[in-house]
C-alpha cells in the first residue's frame, strides 16, 4: 500500500459530487492536482482533511484508515488560500498555535519552531501581527504553522493565488526546495501549470469531480490522455481528424496518416494502437513546432531533418508576436490557426514580423494522437 491512498471515493455535496475517485501517493512525494474552477479541487482537499465524510470509499494515511477520523486526529496539515491566521496573535504565536490544540499525551515529534522560521525567512517578524505583513509573509507564516503540527501529509489549497507575480515565483521556488529537502508528502491544488511543473512529482487532472488522468509530470504534460487534459496542460494546438492508414515500423513504433480538414494528411509517429477509419484528435505543444521562413532555413532547430524533406509543412502568416518571458508567443493564421513558442534569438532579426509569410513544421514524433 502507498503511504497515502484514496480508494473508490464518492462524495455528494449539494449539487456537486466527487465520482469514484482513486489515487496513490508514495511517501516523500508531491502530487499537484490541476483543474479548472468548479472541478472539485478544494472539496477533495477538505475531504482528505476530514471536513467532509464520503458516502463511499476509504482514505488511508501511513497504513491507517482515516476515513471517519475527526480532522484533529488525522495528522494532516492544511494551508489555506486565504491564510487563515489568527489576527490577534503575533507571528510567533500563530506558528506555535498547533501545539495549543493538541492533547499533551499525543505522540508527535515537533520540528524546531526557530529552525522553521529561519528557513522561511520570518524570524525577524516574530512579534508582528498579521495585519502588518505582506501577502508573501502571511503565506510563509501559514506554512510554518502547518509544519509545526508535524503532519504526515500537507495539503495546499491554491495558497499563492492572491500573491503578485514576483512573490508567487519566490515562494514557489522556496516551497519546492523545502518539500523536497525534507522529503515531505504533500498534495497541492492549483490551476497554474507553472506551479505544477515546479512542485509536482505526480500530476492529477480533475474534471467535474473525476480524476481523468494521473501520472508523473512528464507523462501528463507530454502525453495527455484526452483533449480536455491536453488543453489544460497547454497543448493549445488541437485538430480533429480521421485515421487513413497505419504502418508498423521496424523499431516497433507506429506511423499514422491522419486526414485533418482542411489541412490534408498529417503524419504522426509514436506508439499507438489505432485502426484506419477511427476518429482521433491530434495535438502538439506550442514549443514543439519548428518555424521556417519562406525560402529560408529553420528559425528554430535548423538542420533538424537532415537531408530528408520534412512532412507536415503548413504555410501561414504571422498574425501577432507577444513577449512571453524568455520566449515569444506567436499567433499564426492559415487554413487553421497555430500558437507557437519560440526563443527570442530564434526569430529576432530573421524577418519574422507581423504580416510575414512563414512555414511551420510539425515534427511527426512531437504530434500526439488522442482519442
ABEGO torsion letter per residue (X at the ends): XBABBBBGBBBBBEABBBBGBBBBBBBGBBBBBBEBBGAGAAAAAAAAAGABBBABEBBBBGGBBAAABBAAAAGBBBBBAAGGBBAABBAAAAAAAAAAABBAABBBBBBBAAAAAAAAGAAAAAABBAAABBAAAAAAAAAAAAAAAGBABBBBBGAAAABBAAAAAAAAAAAAAAAAAAGBBBBBBBABAAAAAAABABBBBBBGGBBABBBBAAAAAABBABAAAAAAAGBABBBBBBBABBBBBAAGBBBBBBBBOAAEBBBBBEBBBBBBGBBBBBBBBAAABBBBBBGBBBABGBGAAEABBBBGBBBBBBABBBBBEABBBBBBBBABBBBBBBBAAAABGAGBBBGBBBBBBBBAAABBBBX
